Amino acid sequence: MATKKPLPYWLDGGPETCALCGHTHVLQAQRRCAACDRPNCEHCVTVNRETGEVLCHECLEAAGTEENA
């Protein structure tokens, strides 16, 4: 009978916790917001493809509000 292989480390949760959603992840998959420097998982950030800037969803909304004012 085949034995079940453990998940790769990057898929098996991890000790780090996203500040926005609480999702656990490994440090290597963590993204930090350029505006507030908060640690987030890869699902709670947006990367600007032109500049490479990483913003969390809260800072992205705040930046959008400031631009529209």
C-alpha positions as CSV (number, residue, x, y, z in Angstrom):
1,M,0.0,0.0,0.0
2,A,1.3,3.5,-0.9
3,T,2.2,5.8,1.9
4,K,0.9,9.4,1.8
5,K,3.7,11.9,1.2
6,P,3.8,15.0,3.3
7,L,2.9,18.3,1.6
8,P,5.7,20.6,0.5
9,Y,6.6,23.1,3.2
10,W,5.2,26.1,1.2
11,L,1.7,24.4,1.0
12,D,1.6,23.1,4.6
13,G,0.5,26.3,6.4
14,G,3.4,27.6,8.5
15,P,4.2,29.6,11.6
16,E,3.5,33.0,10.1
17,T,0.0,34.6,10.2
18,C,-1.4,37.1,7.8
19,A,-2.3,40.4,9.6
20,L,-5.5,40.8,7.5
21,C,-7.1,37.4,7.0
22,G,-5.3,35.3,9.7
23,H,-4.2,32.7,7.1
24,T,-1.1,30.8,8.1
25,H,1.8,30.7,5.7
26,V,5.6,30.1,5.6
27,L,7.9,33.1,5.8
28,Q,9.1,32.6,2.2
29,A,5.6,33.2,0.9
30,Q,5.0,36.3,3.0
31,R,4.6,39.7,1.4
32,R,5.1,43.0,3.2
33,C,3.1,46.1,2.3
34,A,5.2,49.0,1.0
35,A,3.0,51.6,2.8
36,C,2.4,50.1,6.2
37,D,5.1,47.3,6.3
38,R,2.5,44.9,7.6
39,P,3.2,41.1,6.9
40,N,0.5,39.6,4.7
41,C,-0.1,36.4,2.8
42,E,0.0,36.4,-1.0
43,H,-3.8,36.6,-1.2
44,C,-4.1,39.9,0.7
45,V,-1.8,42.0,-1.4
46,T,-1.9,43.6,-4.8
47,V,1.3,44.0,-6.9
48,N,1.5,46.9,-9.3
49,R,2.9,45.3,-12.4
50,E,4.5,48.5,-13.7
51,T,6.3,49.5,-10.5
52,G,6.5,46.2,-8.6
53,E,5.1,48.0,-5.5
54,V,3.2,45.7,-3.1
55,L,0.3,47.1,-1.2
56,C,-2.1,45.4,1.2
57,H,-5.8,45.7,0.4
58,E,-6.4,48.3,3.1
59,C,-3.6,50.6,1.9
60,L,-4.6,50.1,-1.7
61,E,-8.2,51.3,-0.9
62,A,-6.7,54.3,1.0
63,A,-4.5,55.2,-1.9
64,G,-7.4,54.9,-4.3
65,T,-9.5,57.2,-2.1
66,E,-6.7,59.8,-2.0
67,E,-6.3,59.7,-5.8
68,N,-10.0,60.3,-6.3
69,A,-10.3,63.2,-3.8
